[in-house]
Amino acid sequence: MNNFIKRTLTGILFVAVLVGSILYSTTTYTFLFAIITGLAVWEFGTLINQSGQAVINRPICGLGGVYLFFALTGFSENLYGGEVFVPYLLILIYLLVAELYLRRPNPLNNWAYTMMSQLYVALPFALLSVLYFYPVQVIQGGAFTVAVTPVLPLSVFIFLWASDSGAYLVGSLIGKHRLFERISPKKSWEGSIGGGVLALVAAWALWYFFPIMTLWQWMGMAFIVVVFGTWGDLVESLLKRQLGIKDSGNILPGHGGILDRFDSAMLAIPAVVVYLYTLALIW
């Protein structure tokens, strides 16, 4: 019961801070997710270093992840041009070249996990800014001008929360057929379908209150989030299984670490960015 109460209170606070920061202002959104990005990259580095399979430079990787977030935020807001990414490229070059002089065992593993900290962890959080400043009018054939659209990044999390809730409820009641037993034996096809249905209901609600896209575009986005969110969850499950751990950390009481809370979003966010730009091209 104590764990349930702790988990519930942490979940409520987590959702309140996330939603409030996204909706309140660009400043609160930017600084919250810059902090989350840094913590997530640091947490990933800690897991890898403790596993003994590789060694990565957590401070430099964390710095790179946070800089990438700020750089893509400024670029998406049209505050800076492409030159803003030059320091990030220098950080990546340093991380690669430094390994030549450190004489550590398994340098290929070190390189691979170092780049994974940027591609798998830092980049998805940075791409949230593409959604935050995405000009939805281009989907309807309008001009491409920067706009603040906080409902887009928020909707990704709403779809993920709806999917997780539906999958848990339906899977607990009637889940029999395993979705991916080799990696996550608790997930079922029935639960995944139930989560998808609830996400589509959430898409209808978002279309009703925020008709910035058509109903079918909202539903398409929900479908993308459910599919890639499930894969994202499985990717982190495979990573944890490979590293021999249960939780990525303990920063969120009752919920584990940052990566545990954002695992589904790691693939869902890039997939939604691709989806929206594809709509802009074909509409």
N, C-alpha and C positions, 0 to 999 in steps of 0.2 A: 504493500500500500504506500509506504514511504517513497519507494522508487517511482510508483505511478504518479504520485503527487508532484514529485520533483520533475519528472519527465513532462507532465502537463504544464506546470508553471514555466519551465524552460521553453516549451514549445510556444506557449502564448506570448511570452516576452520576445522570442525570436521572430515570430510573425509580425508582432506589433512594430518592432524596430525596423524590420525589413520593409514593410509596407509604408510605414511613416516616413522613412528616409527617402524612399523612391518618390513618393508623392509630394513631400513637403517642399523640396527645392533641389535645384541642380547641385548646389554645394553639399547638402546632406547626402544625396545619392553618391556623389563623387567620392567623398571622404569615407563613407561607410564601405563601399566596395573596394576602394584602394586598401583599406585596412584588411578586409576579408581576403583580398588577393595576396597580400604579404603573408598573412597568417597561413593561408592554404599552401603556398609554396614552401614556407618554412616547415609546416607539418609534413608535407610530402618529403622534403629533404631529410627530416628527422627519421621518418619511417625507413627510407632507403639506407641511411647511414647506420641505423640500428640493426638492420637486417644482415649486414656484413657482406651483401652481394655487390655493393658498390659504395663509392664515396663521392658526394657532390658538395660543392661550396654553397652552403645554405645562405650566408649573407649576400653573396653576389647574385645568386639565383633569385632570392627574395627581392633585392634591389631591381633586378631586371624585370621581374613580374610587375612590381608596382610602377616602375617607369613606363612599361608597355601600357598599363591601364591609363595612366595620366596622358600619355602621348596619343593613344587612340581616342580618348575622350576629347582632347583638344582638337584633334584632326577632324573628328566627327562633328564637332561644334563649329568647324570652319575657322578656328582661331589660329591654326598653324597649317603650314604646308607639309609636304612629304619629308622635308628636312628634319622634322621633329623626331623621326625614327632613327636618325644617324647614331645618336648615343646608344640606343638599344642594340643596333648592329655591332657597335664596338664592344658592348658587354658580351654578346654572343661570341664574337671573335676571341675575346679574352678567355672565356670559359673553355673554348676549344684549344687555344694555343697553350694555356697554362698547364694542361694535362701533359704536354710534351716534356715539361721540366720537373714535374712532381714525382715521377718514377713510382707511381702507385701500381699495385697489382690490378688486373682487369681494367685497363684504361678504356676499352671499348664499352664496358658496362657503365663506367663513369660518364662517358660521353652520352650514351644512350639515355640514362636516367636524368642527366643534366638537361638535355634537350626536351625530354618528356615533361620536366617541371615547367617548361615554358609552353610547349605545344598543348599538353593535356590539362594543365592547371591554370597558367596565367592567361593564355589566349582566350579561352571561353569567357572569363570574367571581363577581359578587355572588350570583347565583342558585345557585351551588354550595352556599352555606350553607343554602338552602331544602332541598336534598337531604340535606345533612349532618345537619340536625335534623328531617328529615321523619319523622312518626310513622306507620310503615308499618301499624300496627294499624288505621288508619282504612280501609285498602283492604279489610280483612276485616270491616268493620262495627263496629270498636271506637271508643272515645272518642278525640277529638282532643286528645292531650296531647303535649307536647314530648318528643322522644326523640333520642338521639345514634345516628345510623345511618351511620357512615363508609363502609360497604360500598356505599352508593348512589352517592355521587360517585365513588368509586374504580371502580365497575363501568362508569361512563360511559367512563373512560379505558381500561379493559380491553377493552371492546367496540370502541373506536376503534383500539387497538393490534392487536387480532385482525383487524379489518376491513382495516387498512392492510397487515398481513403477508400475509393471504390474497389481497388484491388484487394485491400485488406479485408473489407467487409464481405465481398462476394467470395473471395478465396477462402476465408474462414468458414463460410457457410456451405459452399458447394464445390470448392476447389478439389479436383481429383487428378486431373491430367497435368503432369509437370511440364512447365514451360522450358526450363533449361536446367535439368537436374544435376548435370555434371558440375555446374558452377553455383547455382542457387536452388537447392532442393525444395525450398518453401514456396517458390513462385509457381503459380498455376495458370493455365490458359483461361480458365473461367474467371480468375481474379483479374487478369490483364484485360479481358473483354469488359468486365464490369467497370474497371478503372477507365477504360476508353469511353464507355457510354457516359459516365459521370463527367468526364472532361468535355464531351460534346455538349452536355447540358450547360456546363460553365461557359462554353463558347457562345451558346445561344444567349445567355445572360449578358455576356460582355457585348455582343452585337446589339442587344436591346438598349443597354445604357451608353455604349460607346460605338455608334454606327460609323466609325472611321473606315471600316471595311465592310464588304458584303457579308451576309450570313455564311455563305459557302467559303469565303476566304477565311473567316474566323474558324470555321469547322476544319478547314484544311490545316490551319496552323495548329489547332488542338491535336489533330491526328499526327502531325509531324512530331509534336512535343511528346505525345504518348509513346510512339514507336522509338524515337531516338532517346527519350528519357529512360525507357526500359533497357535499351542497349547500354546507356551510360551507367545505369545501376549495375548491370552485369559486368561491365568493364572494371568498375571498382571492386566488385566482388572477386573477380579473377585476380586482380592486383593484390588484394588482401590475402587471398588463398595462397598466392605465390610467395608472399612475404611471411605467411604463417601468423597472421594477426586477426583479431576479431573486430576491433574498432581502430579508426585512424588516429584517434586521440581522445582526450577527455575534457576538452575546453567547454563543451556544452553538457552540463550534468544530465544524465539520463539519455543523451542523444549521441554521444561519442564526439568525434572531431568535426572540423570544418568540412573535410572531404566527405564524411559520412552524410552530412546534411545537403551537400551540393553535388553529390555523385551523379544524379540523373541529369542535372543541368549542364554537366560538362560536355555532353554531346547534343543536348537539346538546343542550347543557345546557338552554336554554330549552324545547326540544321535550320533553325528559324531564320537566321540571317540569309542563308542560301535561298530559302523559300520565298522570303519577301522580295529579294532582288530578282528572283525568277518571275514572280508576279509582275514586277515593274517592266520586265522585258517583254512578256507575252501579252500583257493587257493593252 
